Amino acid sequence: MSKLSKHFRTDNRAETGGVVLDYGDGVKIRIARAGGSNARYLSRLDQLARRYRRQIQLDTLPDSVAREMMRRLYAETVVLGWEGVTGEDFGREGDTSPVAFSVDNCIALFE
């Protein structure tokens, strides 16, 4: 293995099992790689894009549809979990109750 390969290779387990990003104040989010060894991401991207393939090829897919598709894709395959996320993160002033991770909650947080 070359000297450069040692520095820049990726960890396949981390690409699929994720790594924890610590944002401080108790907020931690586990994310997987978008692509690479994350076969779930690639498969789901293909499924979601299938019905829009022609619009994607013609570059006529509305931005709103592309954003919705990407939010769902990331919520289902990239964001694997979180802790410390509260109602305040969803715009509910003063609501410090924890919000459980789910695909729907993740999409709502992205929005």
Stockholm file with secondary structure:
# STOCKHOLM 1.0

chainA/1-111         MSKLSKHFRTDNRAETGGVVLDYGDGVKIRIARAGGSNARYLSRLDQLARRYRRQIQLDTLPDSVAREMMRRLYAETVVLGWEGVTGEDFGREGDTSPVAFSVDNCIALFE
#=GR chainA/1-111 SS CCHHHHHHCCCHHHHHHCEEEEEETTEEEEECCSSTTCHHHHHHHHHHHHTTHHHHHTTCCCHHHHHHHHHHHHHHHTEEEEESCBGGGGTCTTCCCBCCCCHHHHHHHHC
#=GC SS_cons         CCHHHHHHCCCHHHHHHCEEEEEETTEEEEECCSSTTCHHHHHHHHHHHHTTHHHHHTTCCCHHHHHHHHHHHHHHHTEEEEESCBGGGGTCTTCCCBCCCCHHHHHHHHC
//
